[in-house]
Each structure stands twice: as C-alpha cells, then as structure tokens.
Amino acid sequence: MIDASMTIDAFAIVLALWQTRVKYIANLGTLTKTNHISAITFSITMFSYTRIPQLVGFCSKFYLFFVTLSCGAYFLAPMGVVTSVIGC
C-alpha cells in the first residue's frame, strides 16, 4: 500500500511537471527555483524509494521484518534483510 502511494505520488509529480517547462530529466535541477513544494515532495518520494531510515519506505520494510520475526519465521527475516541489502 505504501509503495503504491509512493508510485502514484511520483507519477503525479511527473505529470504535473510535464505541463510546465520541465520536459526532460536534466531540467529537474531547475525545479527548486520554480516550484519548491514539488521539489521537496519529489525528493522525499525518491529517497523513500531507496528505503532511507525515517522515511515511509524504510518503516514499511522494518515493520515487515518485525512481523516476520514475531510469527516465528526466524530463517525468513535474515534472508529478507540480505536480499534487501543486495537489491539496493
């Protein structure tokens, strides 16, 4: 659910920017000068995709591993952590 909301947020920002002067990825650098709120929101969304701590993506993954350990799947949780580190 959290990943879906991050994806919707990222596509909504890109579609909103498509109607302005930002047409290419290289032009995202000028976004901070033209629209501060969109730049901050887009940055938080992209950092959340990388699962940086204290953001939503990290919290969802941390909760998933916590539930895995509380269910008694002691082999599955470390495997998830290892594949998560390798995947980043």
Number of C-alpha atoms within 10 A of each C-alpha: 7 12 14 9 11 19 15 12 16 18 13 13 16 17 12 12 17 12 9 9 12 17 13 9 8 8 10 16 11 13 17 12 9 13 11 12 11 16 18 13 14 21 13 16 22 17 16 20 17 12 19 14 12 9 15 19 20 17 16 15 15 15 11 14 19 12 13 17 15 11 9 10 12 12 10 12 18 14 11 15 14 10 11 12 9 8 7 8
